[in-house]
Amino acid sequence: MNVTNDNANAVITTGGNNNFRNGWIAGNLRRSIKAVDSTYHFPVGSIAEGNNAEFINHNVAGVSSVLAHFRPKPGNDVGLNVYETATANPYGSVSNGGVWYLEPNGGITSGNFDLKLWFHNQSTFTTGMVNNAFSILNRPASSALASDWVKPATNSVYVAGNVSSGHVQRNGINAMGQFGIGLTLYPVKVKGTQYSGSVTIQPNPFNAEFAVNMNIQKAAQVTVNVYDQAGRLVVQQNAGRLSGNNTLKVNAGNLSEGTYTVVVKGDGQTLHTEKMVKILK
């Protein structure tokens, strides 16, 4: 659909279609915009659910139209390395519920925008979400690499997400592309299982094996995956169902020297990701 009217109210919701929950476009939506301080709705989504992107425009110039659509997330989370601040917990994954694309017909020359992404009650989004532990990340529209995810723009303002609100927001963005919902590693809640403390892996560098130390309050199925730099799974160790304080030793003696990514999962949810270096003695 192509909306050439550049007034913000050219696309609105009425009646019981609050935040486009009951009516949306399961495809591409191009909207004309102008450099004003106003809110443009892009009610895109999957066939199953509307996932409105609320573009709160603060006089963005250099762009006269934006193409929006919603798709399954390309790629996986191997190589994700994003911190909100130097002392904050890292983002451990990007939600598998899907990603939003905002593709402009030009580069932003001035102004910025706030972005509010709606996920409503879709379980693929809300599984693993914890209040104040998720926010918006972005990467180039064509990318499927986890290593390309970043905090949007250098002047963006972090706004933590609240699960019950059904949306997440980040302010002061000055670049478009592909947007997803990043989940921080702690706190973590997975299918009613709560994790406390931190997951640690040692030693690093390692030789023949390394140890994964964790504290799990309620039983969870724990798996440790090791990926090489090409993203190939080279070691997988299933620890079974664990609870309390546990140390899992992972045999990696057959690996060549180099850098690997270790991903610890509980009930399928990423709990910890760490770069590890294998050395030969």
N, C-alpha and C positions, 0 to 999 in steps of 0.2 A: 504494500500500500504506500502511496506517495501523497503526503499532505503538503501542498504548496503554500497554504496560508501560514504565514510566519507569526501569527498571533499565538500567544501561549495558550489561550482558551479555545483554540481550534480543535483540540482533543480534550474532552472532559468526560467525567463519569457522572451518572445520575442514578437516582432511585436506590435500589439495593446493591448496586455494583460498586461497593466501597473499595477504593484502591484497586479497581478493576479485578476484583476477586471472581466475579461471575461472567466477565466478558473481556476478551483480550485478542491479540493477533498472534496466532501460532505460525509465525513466518517473519518476513522482513517489513519494517516500518521506517520509511524515510520522512523526516519532518524538516521543514524549513524553519530556521530560527533567526533571531536578530539580536543585536547587542543591547539587551535590556536586563533589568533586574526583575526576573519573573521565573515561574516554574513551568517547565515543559514535561509532560508525561509521555513516556514511551511504553505503552501497555503491551509488551511482548510476553512470550511465554512458551511453554511446551504444549503439547496436545492436552496433557493432564491438568495443568495449572497455569494461571496467569502469574507472571513475575515482573510486575511493573518496575521500570527504572525511572525514578523521579529526578529529573535534571534541573537543579535549582540554579538558574543562570545569574551570574554576577557580571553582566556586561561583557560576555565573551565576544571578542572580535577576531576576524580572520576566518570565521566559519559561517557559512550561510545555510548549510543543511547537515543533518546527522542521520546516518543509517543505523538502525538498532535491530538486533535480533538476539534470541536466547537459544543456547545449544548445550548439549552434554559437554562436560569438561574434557578437552583433549589431553592425552598423556596421563602421567601419574605424578606422585609427589617426590620421587627420587631426585635429590639434588636441590630441594627447596631450602633456601638459606636466607630468611628474612627476619629481622628484628625490628620491633617498633622503636626501641631506643637501645643504646649500648648495654643497659643493665636490665632490659626487659626479657621475658621468656621468648624464645624463638617461636615462629609459626611452624607447627608440625605437619600441617596438611592444609589443602584447599578443599572446601566442601565438594563432594561428588554430586550435589544436587543440580549443578549446572553453572554456566557462566553467561554473562551479559556482554554483548559487543556494542560499543558506541564508536562508529567510524565516521569521522568528519570529512567534508569535502575540501578541507584546507587545514593549515596549522593555526593554532591559537596564537595570536599576536599580542593580546592583552586580555585582562580579566581572568576570572576563574569560575569554578562552579562547585556546588555541593552535590553529592550523589547519594540518593537513598534507594536501596535495592530491597524489593519486597519478596519474601519467600513464603509467606502465609504459613500453612500447616503441613507442607510437604515433608514426609518423614526423612527423605534423603538429605534434606537440609538440616533438620533439627536434631538428628541423631549425632551425638558427640558435642553439641553446642552447650556452652555454659555461659551464663551472664557475664559480661565484661571480659570475655576471653575470645572474641572474634571481631574481625573488622574487614574492610575492603582492601584487597590487593589488586594490582593490575600488571599486565604484560602486553607486548605487541599483539595486535589482533590475529596475526598469522602464526603465533607461537604455540607449540605444544610442550615446551620445556619447562620443568619446574624451576630450573635455575634462572629463568627470565622473570619470575614474579618479583615485584618490588612494592614498596609503599608508593602510592600514587603521588608523584611530584615532590619536590623538595619543600614546598611551603604548605603541604597538606596537614590538616589538623585531625588528629585521631579522635574518633567518636566510637566508644565501645558499644557493642551490640547487646540487646536484651531479647532473649528468646521469645518471650510472650508478646512482644511488640510486633513480631512478624516482619521486621525489617532491620537493616543495618545501614549506617550512614557514615560518610567521611566528608569533611569540609575542605574547601580551599584547593581543589584539584585544578591543575592547569594542563593536563594531557589526557587524551582519550585512548581507546584501544579495547582490550579484553579485560573484564573485571570479574573477580571471584571473591568468595568469602573465605578468608584465611582463619584457621583455628589455631590458637596458641596451645602449647603443650600442657600448661598447667594453669588453672585447675582443669581436670579432665573428668568427664562423666560419660560412661559408655554402658548403655543398656542397664542402668541401675547399679552398675559397679563403680565404686569410688576409689580413687587412687590418691594417696597422700605421700608427702615427701617427694624426693626426686629420684628418677632413674639415673644411675651412673654406670659407666662402662670403663673398665680398667684391665690391664694397662694400655696406654696409648702413647707411643707405638706398641704393638704387640708382636709376638713371634708365632708360637704354635696355637695359642688359645687366648681368649679374653673372657672376663667375667662380667655379667650383667647383674647389677644389684638393684632390687626394687622393693617397694613396700606396697602391698595391695590389701586394702581393708576387707574387700569382699572377693570371693573366688572369681577368676576370669581365666579364659583360655589364652595362654601366652605363647607367642611365636616370635622368633628372632630371624630376620632376613638380612642377608649381606649381599650388596650389589656392587659390581665393578663400575669403573668410570663410564662404561658404555650403557649402564642401566640394566645389565644382565644379572639375573638372580644366580649367585654362585654358591651360596650356603643358605640352607634353611633348617632351623632347629625348632621343633615343637616341644615346648616344655610341659604341655598338659595343663591341667587346671590348677592354678596356684592361688594362694592367699597368704597374707601376712608378709613377714620379711623373708625374702628369697634371694639366693645367689645362683645364677645359671651360668655354667661354664660352656662356652661355645668353641668347638674344635674348628680351627681355621688353618691347620698345619699344611693343607694341600694348596693354599693360595700362593700366588707369586707375590714378590715385593710390589708395593704400590699403595695407592689410596683407595679406600672402599667406603661405602655408605652403609651404616648399620641402622636398621629400622626395627624398633621393638613395638609389637602390637599386642593389645589386650582385647579379646572379643572382636577382632578385626579392625579396631580403631588404633591409629598411630599414637603411641604414647611418647616416643622419644626417637630422635634422629640425630646421628652423630657421624662425623667424618673420622675414619680410623686409618692408621698407617701400618701396613705390614712390613716388617723388616726380617731379614735372614741373619742369623748369628753365625 
